[in-house]
Amino acid sequence: MSDVNKAAEDRGSFSSTVIRIVFVILLLDLLGFTLILPLLPSILDHYAQTGDVVYQSLQSVVDWFREAVGIPMEKKYNSVLFGGLIGSLFSLLQFLSSPVTGVLSDRHGRRPLLILTTMGLMASYAVWAVSQSFSMFLLFRMIGGICKGNVSLCTAIVADLPCPKTRNRGMAMIGIAFSLGFTVGPLMGAYFAISSRTTGNVFYQTPALLALAFSAADLLFIWLMLPETLTPDVKALSPGCGDSSDLLNPLSLFHFAAVSRTKEPPSKEMGWSFTGMQKLQVLGVVYFCYLFLFSGLEFTLSFLTHQRFQFTSMQQGKMFFFIGVIMALIQGGYARRIKPGHHIKAVRMAIILLIPAFILIGLSWNLTMLYIGLALYSFAAAVVVPCLSTLVSDHGSASQKGTVMGILRSLGALARALGPVVSSSVYWIAGAQTCFLLTSAAFVIPLVLLGRATRLKEE
């Protein structure tokens, strides 16, 4: 009995160590990734003033969209739209690359793929640091979009852990890394951009070099500290890339076809029953619907606060800092203590809270009402993605966790690419209140789907 207890203790200690390492890896990655966020409007203005040909070509696309949906010709709105266009390009590349990264990690291991993707990110930041034209800046974003596999790989590492309770804690810690990264990173980016101007360099050069330094530190930390969580016997069972259409066709991704088409025998313990596959597909659609609606309203939030409350960039920054702090507190306190078997209930409660949150934000006539809505919004944002990631990580065999998490990440990237375009169109065609009220009502869709997931769980 003592040997059994010692083995369990060793597994628990290993899992805790892995979670701490994953947290540091992801935090370093996200600090480098978010440095650019407050600089994007200034970067776009910089290339507009230089008369860059590629910039002017893309500006014509933005102008066409602005005129089509009736957005006023204002510098602030142009920056948000142009930034959204670049963000959609990044998300579409993530949509294409995430499933491939996941499958390759099932075949070759998490550690080698993390090293490879981190080296790719280093190359992208190096391109940004030396960029003198908008085409070079776009190249930096494209390389980053293709190589940004750290999030799906870190979730796959957590999914490899044997204990459901530990996996839940790991997903919550990933959420905390996101909250801290998106809270601290933009502040650092703004600070070092100001210091760059005082030294006479291009204002984005110091943040770019800092992002490169974060990525280099991340690579060194992965190389020295991260153990391989995928055992050789599990790697040997990996079916490989299979049919490429299963990884590139959106319908196949929604059906998790790359997971269902396997030579391994079905196993209920590994989430392989027919009902288990149905539940996985439903959870994938819930994840997509949630992020499609959420990212759309998140994007139009900048329009609303600028239009209704005349928020400056600094006030916008303080607002997102408020959101980030609440998310970190919820993830560090409540989310990581959710017991196995209670995740669907937690997701349902969080999405229900989003409905009054966005109604309050859409109808807000003073800052108190706005910030009450933002507090509810922050709670939901802190709970839904970590819980859904935990639920999805329970599915698929041990040799397919990377594929499962890669496909989930891909569906999220597709939602983030499409959501802002649809939501901003509704916002300007129908008005802010209509946009927020309609989207609030649309959250009923993932709630109904969660009911189906609950029934499948009972079956």
N, C-alpha and C positions, 0 to 999 in steps of 0.2 A: 504493500500500500504506500510505503514511504517513497518507493521508486516512482510510482504513478504520480504522487503529489509533487515530487521533485521535477518530473517531466512537465507537468502542467505549469509549475512555477517558472520553469525555463522558457516555455512557450509564451507565457504572459510577459516575462521580462523582455524577450525578443520582440514581441509585438509592440510593447511600449516604446522600446528603443527605435523601432522602425517608424512609428508614428511621429516621434520627436524629430527624426531625421527628415521625414517627408515634409513636416511643417517648415523646417528651416529651408529646405530646397525650394518649396513653393513660395515662401516669403521672399527669398532673394530673387526668384524669378519674377514675381509680381511687382516688387519694388522697381526693378529695371523696366518692366513693361509699362507701368503707370506714370513714369516720369514725364512722358510726352503729353499726357492728357491736358494739363492747363496751358501747354505751349501751342497746341494745334491751331487756334485762331491766329496767333502771332506768326506762326510758320506760314500759314496760308496767305496772310497779308504780305509777308516778306516776298513770297514768290509772285504775288500779284503785282507788286511794285517793280520787280525785275523784268516783267513782261515775258515770262517763261512761256514758250509755245505750247508745251504739254499742259501746263496749268490753264492756259486760255482755252484749250480744246475741252477740257473737263468742265471749265466754268460755263461753257455754252450748254452742256448737259444739265448742270445745276439751274441755269437760267430757264431752260425749257421746263423743267419740273416746277420751278417756282411760279412761272406764269400759268402752268396748267392747273395748279391747285389754288392759285390766288394768294400766294405768300407776298407780303409787302417787300418792296425793294429796300432793304435795310442791311447794313454791314453785319450786325449781330446775327440776323437770320441766315445770311449767306454763309457765315462761318459755321453755324450749327449744321446747315444742310450739306456743305462741302465736307465737314468732318464726318457726317453720317454716311456720305457716299464712300469715303475712304474706309470707314468702319465696316460697311457692308462688304466691300472688297475683301477685307481681312477675314470677315466671318465666312464668306463663301469659300475662301481658300482653306479655312479650318474645316468647313463642311466636307471638302474633298480629301483632306489629308488625315483627319483624325481616325477614320476607320482603318486606313492602311497602317498608320502608326500602331494602332491597337493590335492588329493581326500580326505584324512583324514582332511586336513585343511578346506575343504568345509563342512565337516560333524561336526567337533568339534571346529572350529575356528582357526584363524591365531595365536593368542597369545599362546594357549596351545602347539601347534605344534612347534612354535619357541622356547619356553622354553625347550621342549623335545629334539629338535635337538641340541640346544646349550649345554645342559647337555651331550649329546652324544659326541660333539666335545671336551668338557672339559675332558671327559674320555679318548678320543684318545690322547690328548696332555699329559695327566698324564702318559699314557703308553709310549709315546715317551720319557718323562723326565726320566723314570726309565729303559728304554730299554738297555739291555746289549748284545743283539744278533740281527741278521738281521731279524729273524722270528718275534721278538717283534716289530721291526721297520715296517715290512710289516703289522703287526696287527694294528699298529697305523694308517697307511694309509688306511687300509680296513675299520676300524671303521669310520674314517673321511669321506671316500667316501660314506658310507651308510648314515651318519648323516648330511652331508653338504647340508642341505635343506634351509639355511637362504636366499640364493639368490632367489630361486623360491618363497619362502614365502613372501619375501619383495616385489617382483614384483606383487604377488597376492594382497598384502595390497594396493599397489598403484592402481592396477586394480579395487579395491573395491570403490575407490573415484568416486563421481558422475560426475565431470566435465571433459570433454576431455582435455581441456587446462591444468588443474591441473595434470591429469594423465601424459601428455607429460612432464611437468616440473618434476614430480616425477621420471619418467624413466631416464630423463637426470641427475638428482641428483644421481640416482643409478650408472649411468655411471661415474660420477665424483668420487664417492666413490671407484669404481674399479680403476680408474686412480691413485688416491692418494694412495690407498692401495698397488697397484703393483709398485708404485714409491718409497714410503717411507719404506714399509715393508722389502724388500730385503736389503736395506741399514742398517736398524736396525738389521736384522739378522746377517749380516756380522760383524757389530760393536760388538755385544754382543758375537759372537763366538770368536772374538779375546780376549775380556775381560775374557771369560771363560778359555782360555788357560793360561792367566797370573795368575789366581787363582788356577791353578792345577786341575780343574775339566775337565771332558770330554767336548770337545769344543762345542757340541750341547746342553749341559744341560741347560745353561742359556737361550738361545733362546727358548728352549722347555718350560721352566718355565714361560718365558715372554708370550709365546703363550697361556699358561694356564691362566695367569693373565688377558690377553686381553679377553679371553673367559668368565672368571668369571665376569669381569666388564660388559661384554655384557649381561650376564644372569641377573645381578642385574639391569641394565638399562632397559631391557625388562620387568622385574618383576615390577619395580616401575613406569615406564613412558609410556609403550605402551598400548594404549586403544585397545579394540577389535573392528575391523572395520566390522566384519560380524555380522549383526543383528540377533537376535533369529528367526525371521520369515523367513529370508533367509536361515539360517542353517536348518530349518525344511523342506525346499524344496529340500535339497541335496539328490540325489538318492543313496548316499553311494558308496561303492567300486564296485558294479555291477559285471560284468564278469571280472575275474582277467586277462584273456587273452587280454582284451582291454588295460591293463596297462603294459603288458610284451611283447606282440607280436609287433615287429617293424612295420609290415604293418598296424596293428591296430592303432599304435601311429601316423603314417604318415596320416592316415585317421581321426584322432581325434575321434575314435569310441566311447570312453568313454564319449565324449561330445554329440555326435549325438544320442546315445541311451539313451533317457530320457523319463520320463513320463510327463514332462511339455509340455504344448501346445506351438506350434511355435509362435514366436513373432518377428517381424521385428525390433522392438526397441531394442531387446536384441541380435541381430545378429543371429536370429534363422531361417531365410529364407533359402531355399535350396541353393540359390546363395551365401548367407553369409557363409554357411558351405563349399562350394566350394572354396571361397576366403580364408577361414581359412586354408584349406588343402594346397592351393597353397603357402600361406605365410609360412607354416611350411616347405615345400620343399625348398623354397627360403632360409630360415634360415639355414637349414641343408647344402645345397649346398655352401652357403657363408662360413659357419664355417669350412666345410670340406676342401675347397680350402685355406681359410685364415690360419687356424691352421697348415696346411701342410707346407705352405711357411714360416710361423712364426717359425716353428721348424727347417727348413733347413737354415734359416737365420744365425744361429750359425755356421753351416758348412761353409757357403759361406764366412763370415767375417773372420773366422779362416784360411780357406784355401787360400783365395785371398789376404787378408790384414794382416794376422798374428795377429789378435786381441788377446790380453790377456783377462783373465777373468775380469780384471778391465775395459778394453776398452769395453767389451761386456756390463758390468754394466752401463757405461756411455751412451752407445747407447740406452739401454732400458730406462734409466732415461730421455733422450732426447725425446723418444717416449711418455713416460708417461706424461711429462710436456705439450707437445703439445696437447695430448688427453684431459687433464684436462682443458686447456684453451678453446678448441673447445667446449667441453661439457658444460662448465660454461658460455660461451658466445653465440655461434650459436645454438647448439643442443636444449637447453632448451627453445629457443624462436621460434622454428618451430611451425607454426600455425596448428591447426587441419585441416586435409584434404590435407596437403602438405607433409605428411611423405613419401609416395611412391616416390614422385618426389625427395625428399632429399636422399632417399636410392639409387635411380637410379643414381643420380649425384655422390654419394660417390663410388658406385661400378665402375662406368665409370672411376673415378680417380684412382682406384686400378689397372686398366690395364696398364697405363703408369708408375705407381709407381713400379710395379713389373718388368716391362721391364727395367726401369732405374736401379733397384737393380740388376737384373740378368746380365745386360750388363756392369755394372759399372766398370771402370778402375781406378777411383780415388775416394777419400773420399767425394769430393764435389758432384759428381754424386750420390754416395750412399746416402748421407744425404738429397739430394733433393727428391729422391725416398722415403726415410723414412718419410719425412715431409708429402708427399701425402698419404702414407700408414697410418700415424697417424690420418690424417683428416678423412679418410674413417672408420678406426677402432673406432673413437669417435662417429660416426653418425649412422652406420648401425644397430648395436644391439639395442641401445635405441629406435630407430624409429620403427624397426620391433616389438619390445616388446610392444610399444604403440599401433601399429596397431592390434596386436593379442589380446591385453587386451580389445579391443572393442567388441570381439566376446564371445559368450556363455552367458548364463543367469547369474544373480547375484549370484546364488548358485553354479556356476561352474567355477568361476574365478581361484580358486586354481588348479583345474584340468587342465584348459587350459594352465596356465603358467607353471605348472609342466610338462606337455607333451612337451611344447616348450623347456624347460630346458633339458628334456631328449633327445630330438632330437639334441640339441646342444652338449650334452655330447657324444652322439654316433659319431657325426661328429669329435669331438676333439680326440676321441679314434682311429678312422680310418684314418683321414687325415694325421697325421705325418708318419704313416707306409707307406702309398702309396707314399707320396711326397718324403720321404727320399729314397725310392727304385728307383723312377724315377731319382732323383738327382744323385745317384751314378752309375746307369746303363747308363743313357743317357747324364749326365753332367749338370752342374749348369745352363748354359744358356738355354738349351733345357727345363729343369724342370721349370724355371721361365717363359719362353715364352709360353710353353704349358698351364701352369696354368693361366697365364694372359688371354690367349684366351678362356679358360674354363669359365671365369667370364661372358661370353656372356650368359651362361645357366641361371643363376639367373636373368639376365637382361630380357631375353625373358619371363621368368615366371612372372616377375614384370609387364610386358605388359599385360599378361593374368589377373593378379590381378586388374589392372586398368580397364580393360574391364568389369570384374565382378562387380566392384564398380559402374561403370556407369549403369549397368543393374539393 
